Amino acid sequence: MKNIVVSASRTYDVLIGQGILNDAGALMRERISSGTAVLVTDDNVNALYGDKVENSLKNAGITVHRFVFPSGEQSKCLEVYGRLLNFMADAGLTRSDALVALGGGVAGDLGGFAAATYMRGIKLIQIPTTLIAMTDSSVGGKTAIDLPGGKNLCGSFYQPHLVICDTTAANTLPPDVFRDGCGEVIKYGLLKSPKLLRHLEENGLGFDRDYVIYKCVEMKRDIVCKDELDTGLRQLLNLGHTIGHAFEKLSGFTLSHGSAVAKGIAVMAESCKNAGICSKECCDRTVALIEKFGFDLRGGYDFDSVMSCVLSDKKRSGGNLTWVVLEDYGKSGLKTGSTDEFASFIKSGVLKWK
């Protein structure tokens, strides 16, 4: 088992290893004093791991109340969030108790936001079971639910108290869900790791999971510790996300997050090439890598609709927007401009992959 220490507004351990889900209760008990926990998970993950994790917590002397919600992005909403808060209140949770978020990004976001806001904050343990949650969303403290106006518009920065990442959980993922997480993995390589990109090029979907998960968490740790509140360097983590979130919303959230990010990266690569920010080789290798992982890059949405969604994105500040550009294969940077400048910049990429 490897341990990555995140030193943000709260210092916590990210434990990464094989088979450590069975020890979740003991690992939690070693680090966090809590007599009661609410276990938050969706119906799919509950069938796979709900009993295992609950039994592990109980064996460590922790009283468990389990809250199960329907799987899917549609559950990351005010209605389910309200039901969860009432469930926690009915269970008699206090400030000294904990919420354990077991599952993918939806469980982590929904559970994390509930932990952040119930009684103004209780202990939060993230147990990611999808590749996208292991490599990205379980670390860094972003919690949120969606509103009709857009994705993640209601949320808070709330660092977990512990992250338990059992890499063997990825073995039970359906192929499309595992591939979905690769959208975020590719993003990390493009940010600042040509070595990770080469590993992905050479191995495709058969990459070394422990190595890749560790490297992604390590990179995110380094960024979050320097810019926890997403006002500067951390915005690099949004590569492909501004356009990707627009694609998600236009699909009615039927398009998965990782697939949307992959499409958004392809759009950005094309736009950066046309603007002279990156080379044609960088653009071509980026697109080839994304396609190697089986992503369909066609957006299917017209430019005006995409920009309408961008204007409602939380990343916009007044009339300006900061976006992530590809400078080289394995190196990215930030660019800030008006929404009109962004529209002009991104148009060729959106039309390329329409």
C-alpha positions as CSV (number, residue, x, y, z in Angstrom):
1,M,0.0,0.0,0.0
2,K,1.2,3.5,-0.9
3,N,0.4,6.7,0.9
4,I,0.2,10.1,-0.7
5,V,-0.1,12.9,1.8
6,V,-2.1,15.9,0.7
7,S,-1.3,19.1,2.7
8,A,-4.1,21.5,1.9
9,S,-6.4,23.4,4.3
10,R,-6.7,19.9,5.8
11,T,-3.9,17.4,5.7
12,Y,-5.0,13.9,4.8
13,D,-3.8,10.5,3.5
14,V,-4.6,9.0,0.1
15,L,-4.1,5.3,0.5
16,I,-3.6,3.4,-2.7
17,G,-3.3,-0.4,-2.9
18,Q,-4.8,-3.7,-3.9
19,G,-7.4,-5.3,-1.7
20,I,-7.5,-2.6,0.9
21,L,-11.3,-2.2,0.7
22,N,-11.5,-5.1,3.2
23,D,-9.5,-3.0,5.7
24,A,-11.5,0.2,5.2
25,G,-12.9,0.2,8.8
26,A,-9.5,-0.4,10.3
27,L,-7.8,2.2,8.1
28,M,-10.5,4.7,9.0
29,R,-10.3,3.9,12.7
30,E,-6.5,4.4,12.7
31,R,-6.9,8.0,11.5
32,I,-10.3,9.2,12.4
33,S,-12.2,9.0,15.7
34,S,-15.8,8.4,14.7
35,G,-18.4,6.2,16.3
36,T,-21.1,6.5,13.6
37,A,-21.0,6.9,9.9
38,V,-23.5,7.2,7.0
39,L,-22.4,5.1,4.0
40,V,-23.5,6.8,0.8
41,T,-23.4,4.8,-2.4
42,D,-25.4,4.2,-5.6
43,D,-27.4,1.0,-6.3
44,N,-24.8,-0.4,-8.7
45,V,-21.9,0.0,-6.3
46,N,-24.0,-1.0,-3.4
47,A,-24.6,-4.5,-4.9
48,L,-20.8,-4.9,-5.4
49,Y,-19.3,-3.4,-2.3
50,G,-22.0,-2.1,0.1
51,D,-22.0,-5.1,2.4
52,K,-18.2,-5.5,2.3
53,V,-17.6,-1.9,3.3
54,E,-20.3,-1.8,5.9
55,N,-19.1,-5.0,7.5
56,S,-15.5,-3.7,7.6
57,L,-16.7,-0.5,9.3
58,K,-18.8,-2.5,11.8
59,N,-15.9,-4.8,12.6
60,A,-13.9,-1.6,13.5
61,G,-16.6,-0.7,16.0
62,I,-18.4,1.9,13.8
63,T,-22.2,2.1,13.7
64,V,-23.3,2.3,10.0
65,H,-26.4,3.8,8.4
66,R,-26.5,3.1,4.6
67,F,-28.0,5.6,2.1
68,V,-28.5,4.2,-1.4
69,F,-29.4,6.4,-4.4
70,P,-30.1,5.6,-8.1
71,S,-26.9,5.5,-10.1
72,G,-26.3,8.2,-12.7
73,E,-25.6,11.9,-12.9
74,Q,-29.3,12.7,-12.6
75,S,-29.0,11.8,-8.8
76,K,-26.5,14.7,-8.3
77,C,-29.4,17.0,-7.7
78,L,-31.2,19.1,-5.1
79,E,-33.9,16.5,-4.5
80,V,-31.5,13.6,-3.7
81,Y,-29.2,16.0,-1.7
82,G,-32.1,17.0,0.4
83,R,-33.1,13.4,1.0
84,L,-29.6,12.6,2.1
85,L,-29.5,15.5,4.6
86,N,-32.8,14.4,6.1
87,F,-31.5,10.8,6.3
88,M,-28.4,12.0,8.2
89,A,-30.6,14.0,10.6
90,D,-33.0,11.1,11.2
91,A,-29.9,8.9,11.9
92,G,-28.9,11.3,14.6
93,L,-25.4,12.1,13.1
94,T,-23.4,14.7,15.0
95,R,-20.4,16.8,14.1
96,S,-18.1,14.1,15.5
97,D,-19.5,11.5,13.0
98,A,-18.6,10.8,9.4
99,L,-19.9,10.3,5.9
100,V,-18.3,7.6,3.8
101,A,-18.7,8.2,0.1
102,L,-18.4,4.9,-1.7
103,G,-18.4,4.8,-5.5
104,G,-17.7,7.1,-8.5
105,G,-17.8,10.8,-9.0
106,V,-21.5,11.2,-8.3
107,A,-21.2,9.5,-4.9
108,G,-18.1,11.5,-4.1
109,D,-19.6,14.9,-5.2
110,L,-23.0,14.3,-3.6
111,G,-21.7,12.8,-0.4
112,G,-18.9,15.3,-0.2
113,F,-21.3,18.2,-0.5
114,A,-23.6,16.7,2.1
115,A,-20.6,16.2,4.5
116,A,-19.5,19.8,3.9
117,T,-22.9,21.3,4.7
118,Y,-24.5,19.0,7.3
119,M,-24.1,20.8,10.7
120,R,-21.6,23.0,8.8
121,G,-19.2,20.1,8.2
122,I,-18.6,16.5,9.4
123,K,-15.8,14.1,8.7
124,L,-15.6,12.9,5.1
125,I,-14.0,9.6,3.8
126,Q,-13.8,9.1,0.1
127,I,-13.7,5.5,-1.1
128,P,-13.5,5.7,-5.0
129,T,-14.4,2.6,-7.0
130,T,-14.2,4.0,-10.6
131,L,-11.0,5.0,-12.4
132,I,-12.3,8.5,-12.8
133,A,-12.8,8.9,-9.1
134,M,-9.6,7.2,-8.2
135,T,-7.4,9.4,-10.4
136,D,-9.3,12.7,-10.1
137,S,-12.5,13.5,-8.3
138,S,-11.9,11.9,-4.9
139,V,-8.8,14.1,-4.2
140,G,-8.7,17.8,-3.9
141,G,-11.9,18.8,-2.1
142,K,-14.3,19.8,-4.9
143,T,-17.9,18.8,-4.0
144,A,-21.0,19.7,-5.8
145,I,-24.5,19.0,-7.2
146,D,-25.9,20.0,-10.5
147,L,-28.6,22.6,-11.1
148,P,-30.9,22.9,-14.1
149,G,-28.7,25.8,-15.3
150,G,-25.5,23.7,-15.4
151,K,-23.2,21.1,-13.9
152,N,-21.7,21.6,-10.5
153,L,-23.2,25.0,-10.0
154,C,-24.0,24.4,-6.3
155,G,-21.0,23.1,-4.2
156,S,-18.1,23.9,-1.9
157,F,-14.4,23.2,-1.4
158,Y,-14.2,20.6,1.3
159,Q,-11.2,18.4,1.7
160,P,-11.8,14.8,2.7
161,H,-10.3,13.5,6.0
162,L,-9.1,10.3,4.3
163,V,-9.2,8.6,0.8
164,I,-9.1,4.8,0.5
165,C,-8.3,3.8,-3.1
166,D,-8.5,0.0,-3.7
167,T,-7.2,-0.3,-7.3
168,T,-8.7,-3.8,-7.7
169,A,-12.2,-2.2,-7.7
170,A,-11.4,-1.2,-11.3
171,N,-11.5,-4.9,-12.2
172,T,-15.3,-4.9,-11.8
173,L,-16.0,-1.9,-13.9
174,P,-17.8,-2.4,-17.2
175,P,-15.4,-1.7,-20.2
176,D,-17.2,1.5,-21.1
177,V,-17.0,2.8,-17.5
178,F,-13.3,2.0,-17.3
179,R,-12.6,3.7,-20.6
180,D,-14.5,6.7,-19.4
181,G,-12.0,7.2,-16.6
182,C,-9.2,7.2,-19.2
183,G,-10.4,10.6,-20.4
184,E,-9.1,12.1,-17.2
185,V,-6.0,9.9,-17.2
186,I,-5.1,11.3,-20.7
187,K,-5.7,14.8,-19.4
188,Y,-3.1,14.4,-16.7
189,G,-0.5,13.2,-19.2
190,L,-1.2,16.2,-21.4
191,L,-0.8,18.6,-18.4
192,K,2.8,17.8,-17.6
193,S,3.8,14.2,-18.1
194,P,5.2,13.0,-21.5
195,K,6.3,9.9,-19.6
196,L,2.7,9.0,-18.7
197,L,1.6,9.7,-22.3
198,R,4.3,7.3,-23.6
199,H,3.1,4.6,-21.2
200,L,-0.5,5.1,-22.4
201,E,0.6,5.1,-26.1
202,E,2.5,1.8,-25.6
203,N,-0.1,0.0,-23.5
204,G,-3.5,1.4,-24.4
205,L,-6.3,0.1,-22.1
206,G,-3.8,-2.5,-20.7
207,F,-1.8,0.2,-18.8
208,D,-0.4,-0.5,-15.4
209,R,-3.3,0.6,-13.2
210,D,-1.4,1.0,-9.9
211,Y,1.3,3.1,-11.6
212,V,-1.2,5.3,-13.5
213,I,-3.5,5.9,-10.5
214,Y,-0.5,6.8,-8.3
215,K,0.9,9.2,-10.9
216,C,-2.4,11.0,-11.5
217,V,-3.1,11.4,-7.7
218,E,0.5,12.6,-7.2
219,M,0.1,15.3,-9.9
220,K,-3.2,16.4,-8.6
221,R,-1.8,16.6,-5.1
222,D,1.0,18.8,-6.3
223,I,-1.4,21.2,-8.0
224,V,-4.0,21.3,-5.2
225,C,-1.4,22.1,-2.5
226,K,-0.3,25.1,-4.5
227,D,-3.8,26.4,-5.4
228,E,-6.6,24.8,-3.3
229,L,-9.3,27.2,-4.3
230,D,-8.9,27.0,-8.0
231,T,-7.9,30.6,-8.6
232,G,-4.7,30.0,-10.6
233,L,-2.6,26.9,-11.2
234,R,-5.5,24.4,-10.4
235,Q,-7.4,25.7,-13.4
236,L,-5.0,23.5,-15.4
237,L,-7.1,20.6,-14.3
238,N,-9.9,21.9,-16.4
239,L,-8.3,20.9,-19.7
240,G,-11.1,19.8,-22.0
241,H,-13.7,20.5,-19.3
242,T,-15.2,23.9,-20.4
243,I,-16.3,22.4,-23.8
244,G,-16.8,19.0,-22.2
245,H,-19.3,20.3,-19.7
246,A,-21.2,21.9,-22.5
247,F,-21.4,18.6,-24.3
248,E,-22.6,16.9,-21.2
249,K,-25.4,19.4,-20.7
250,L,-26.5,19.4,-24.3
251,S,-26.7,15.6,-24.1
252,G,-29.0,15.8,-21.1
253,F,-26.2,14.2,-19.2
254,T,-26.5,11.0,-21.2
255,L,-22.9,11.6,-22.3
256,S,-20.5,10.4,-19.7
257,H,-18.0,12.8,-18.1
258,G,-14.8,11.1,-19.3
259,S,-16.2,10.9,-22.9
260,A,-17.1,14.6,-22.7
261,V,-13.7,15.5,-21.5
262,A,-12.0,13.5,-24.3
263,K,-14.2,15.3,-26.9
264,G,-13.3,18.6,-25.2
265,I,-9.6,17.9,-25.4
266,A,-9.8,17.0,-29.1
267,V,-11.6,20.3,-29.7
268,M,-8.9,22.2,-27.8
269,A,-6.1,20.4,-29.6
270,E,-7.5,21.4,-33.0
271,S,-8.1,25.0,-31.8
272,C,-4.6,25.3,-30.4
273,K,-3.1,24.0,-33.6
274,N,-5.0,26.5,-35.7
275,A,-4.0,29.3,-33.4
276,G,-0.3,28.4,-33.6
277,I,-0.1,27.5,-29.9
278,C,0.8,23.9,-30.5
279,S,2.3,22.0,-33.4
280,K,0.3,19.8,-35.8
281,E,2.3,16.8,-34.5
282,C,1.1,17.6,-30.9
283,C,-2.5,17.9,-32.1
284,D,-2.3,14.7,-34.2
285,R,-0.7,12.6,-31.4
286,T,-3.3,13.9,-28.9
287,V,-6.2,12.9,-31.2
288,A,-4.5,9.6,-32.0
289,L,-4.1,8.7,-28.3
290,I,-7.8,9.6,-27.5
291,E,-9.0,7.5,-30.4
292,K,-6.7,4.6,-29.3
293,F,-8.8,4.4,-26.2
294,G,-11.9,4.1,-28.2
295,F,-13.5,7.5,-27.7
296,D,-15.9,8.8,-30.3
297,L,-14.8,12.4,-30.8
298,R,-17.8,13.7,-32.8
299,G,-19.5,16.3,-30.7
300,G,-22.8,16.4,-32.5
301,Y,-23.8,19.9,-31.3
302,D,-23.8,23.2,-33.2
303,F,-21.5,26.0,-32.2
304,D,-24.1,28.4,-30.9
305,S,-25.6,25.8,-28.5
306,V,-22.1,25.0,-27.2
307,M,-21.3,28.6,-26.5
308,S,-24.7,29.2,-24.8
309,C,-23.7,26.5,-22.3
310,V,-20.2,27.9,-21.9
311,L,-21.8,31.2,-20.8
312,S,-23.5,29.5,-17.9
313,D,-20.4,27.6,-16.8
314,K,-19.1,28.4,-13.3
315,K,-15.6,28.9,-14.6
316,R,-16.7,32.2,-16.2
317,S,-15.7,35.3,-14.2
318,G,-17.7,38.4,-15.2
319,G,-17.1,38.8,-18.9
320,N,-13.9,36.8,-18.9
321,L,-13.0,33.1,-19.1
322,T,-9.8,31.2,-18.4
323,W,-9.2,28.1,-20.5
324,V,-6.4,25.5,-20.7
325,V,-4.4,25.3,-23.9
326,L,-2.0,22.6,-25.2
327,E,1.4,24.0,-25.7
328,D,3.2,20.7,-26.4
329,Y,2.6,17.0,-26.1
330,G,2.8,16.8,-22.3
331,K,2.7,20.5,-21.5
332,S,-0.3,22.8,-21.0
333,G,-0.9,26.4,-20.0
334,L,-3.6,28.9,-19.2
335,K,-5.1,31.6,-21.3
336,T,-7.5,34.3,-20.2
337,G,-9.8,36.4,-22.4
338,S,-13.3,37.6,-23.0
339,T,-16.0,35.1,-23.8
340,D,-16.0,36.6,-27.4
341,E,-12.2,35.8,-27.6
342,F,-12.8,32.3,-26.4
343,A,-15.6,31.8,-28.9
344,S,-13.3,33.0,-31.7
345,F,-10.5,30.8,-30.4
346,I,-12.5,27.6,-30.0
347,K,-14.8,27.8,-33.0
348,S,-12.5,25.9,-35.4
349,G,-12.2,23.0,-33.0
350,V,-15.9,22.7,-32.3
351,L,-16.7,22.8,-36.1
352,K,-13.9,20.2,-36.7
353,W,-15.5,17.7,-34.4
354,K,-19.1,18.6,-34.9
